């Protein structure tokens, strides 16, 4: 049976509120899988995809270093930003208005049981999305995310990835810089990488883009990459 996904476009939302929503969906999916395996239930799990933007926030993954945030508490307040340590993989990153954030809460046992493949398909959907605007994205060996001019001295990151998975259920996801204010990245060592630049579609193309249009293309590319239908 072809997997189906419920899409939630939750708009501009506080990071903690979106995190709580993810956790709620994630826990419900994991709990149902446990119940099914115990023989208590025989219900198919639901898959979800959350699209949103966040107010200015820095998040630090489990493998990150707090020193990669270059601001103290007062400086964070001055920038109207907040900071969270969270349970995804990866180091520190920034989310804010103008960035498309996508959080898939998927039961990968309906798709494939391969986290590496999962992350590469997320990257591929972004690569195909920016290609629709004439931008050539790529990957760098040993690093996650989508890069422009990968493998050159001009390489720069346009999309970051950080995921968590338990019992083959995923959460967290991607931060895709569309119209993002890149100045906020100067306050961190992005993803723990000191010698690489960060970019956005707006910077590369010279003008702001329609966020809904980009999001629509990204959703279509995710559907094709993962082979799901939308409920």
N, C-alpha and C positions, 0 to 999 in steps of 0.2 A: 504494500500500500504506500502511495506517495505521501511523504510527511506533509503536514499542514502547520502553518505558523500563524498565530494571532499577533497582529502588529498594533502596537500602542504608540501613538505619537503624543508625547506628554509635554512638549513645548519647553519653555524656559523654566527650569525647576532647580530648587536647592539640591545640592549633591546628596546630603543625608536623606532627604525625602526619596530621591530616586534609588539610593542604595537600599533603603528599607523596602521599597517596592520590589526591587530585584530579589532581596532576601526572602520576601514573602512568597514570590513565585518559585524561587529556587527550592525552598523548604517544602512547599506543597508537592513539587515534582519528585523530589528525593523521597519524601514520605510515602507517596503513592507507589513508587518503585519498590520500596521496602515491603509495603503491604502486599503488593502483587507477588513478590518472591516468597513471602510467607504463606501465600495461598489464601490470605484474608480477602483480597479483592482481585478482580480481573479487568481492570480499567486501563485504557490507553492514556498515557501521559500527554499533557498539552505542551506545545512549544510556543515560545513568546519571543518577540523582537521589540525592544524598546528604542525609540528614537527620541532624543532630547537635546537641549543645550543646557549648560549650567551657568550659574553665576560664578564669578571668578573663584577658582579653587585649585589648590595644589594637592595631589594625592601621592602617597609614598607606598610602594608595594613591599611585599615581605622581604625581598632580597635587596632593598634599597638602603641608602645611607641618609640619615637625617641631615648630615652636613651638606647634602646636595640641594637643600633649601637655603638660599642665601639671604633670607629675610628673618628678622626677629619679630616677636609678636606685635610690637608697635608698628613696624613697617608693613606687616600684613594688613593691619587695620587701616593704615593710611591708603592702601591700595584696594580697599574694600574686598579683600580676599580672605579665604579661610584655608586651613590645612588639616588633612586627615591621613592617618596611617590606616591602610586597608588590607584586605586579605587576598588581593590578586598577586600574580607574579610581576616581576619587573621592578624598576626603580621609581624615580619621581617623574611626574608629568603635570601639565597644566590643562585645565578645562575652563572654557569661558564662552561668552556669547560669540556667535559667528563660527563656532566649531560644531560639526555634526558628531554627536556621540551616539553610538549604536551598542546596545546591550542585548546580545542574544542569550536567552535562557532556553537552551535546546537539550533534549534528550538525545544524545549522540547515538544511542543504540537504535534509534530510528533512521540514522543516516550512515554512520561508520564509526568504528571505535579507534580513532587515531587523532590524538591532539595535534600532532605536527601537521597533519593534513588539514585539520580544522583551521589552524592559524594561517596556513598558506592560502586557503580558500577565502578567508576574510581579506587578506592582502590582495588577492586576485580581483575581488569585487571592487576594491578601491582603485586598483590599477586600471581596470576597465572603465570605471567611472570617470577618472581624470582624462583617459584617452579620448572620451567623447568631447572633451574641450581642447584637444590637441596637445595634452601634456603626456610625456612618456615617463611612467613610473617603473620602478624596479626594486630589487631586493639587494641586500648586502649580506654575504655569508656570515653566519654567526650572530646576526642581529635581527630583531623583529621590526615590523613596520614597512611602510612604503616610502621610497626615496626617489628623488629626482637626481639625474646624473650620477647614479650609483656606480661606484668603482672609480670615480674621478676625484680630483682635488676640490671639485665644486659640489660634491654630494650634499644634499640637504633633505631633511625629513618632512614629509607632508602629512603622514598619518602614523600614530603610535598605537601599539597593541598591548594589552595586559589582560590576561584571562585567569579564571579559576575554574576547576572542574572537580566534581566529586560524584562517584557512581555514574560517570559519563554524563553528568548534567553540568552545563556551562553557566557562567555568569561573568560580569564585566565585559570588556570588548574593545572597541576602537574609539579613538579621538581623531577626527579627520578635519584638518584645518582648511576651512573654506574662506570665510571672511574674518578669521581670528585676528585679534590684536596681538601681534607677535612680540610686542615689548614685554609682555608678562613672562615670556620664556627667558628673558635676560636675568630673572631673579632666581633661576634654578640651573642645575647642571642637568639638562633634559635627558631623561632615561639613563642618567649616570654617564653620559657620553660627553666628554669635555671638548672634543675637537671637531664636532659636526654641527652644522647650522640647521635651523628649523625654518620652514617656509609655509606658505598658504597658497590656495588657488588665486586669491585676490592679488597677492604680491606677484605671482608668476604671470598673471594675465593682465594686470594693470587696472582692474576695476572690480567692484563688488559683484558677486553672483547672487542669483535668486536661490535662496536656501532650499525652498520647496522643490525646485526643479532638480537641484543636485541630489537631494534626498530621494526623489522619485527614481532617478537613474540608479542610484546606489541600491535601492530596494530591488529593482529589476535585476541588477547584476548579482545580488545575493540570492535571489530566487533561482537564477540560472546556474550559479556556482554550486549551490547546495541541492538544487532539484526539489524545492518545496513549493506548495501552493499557499496562498494567503486566505485566511478565513475572514 
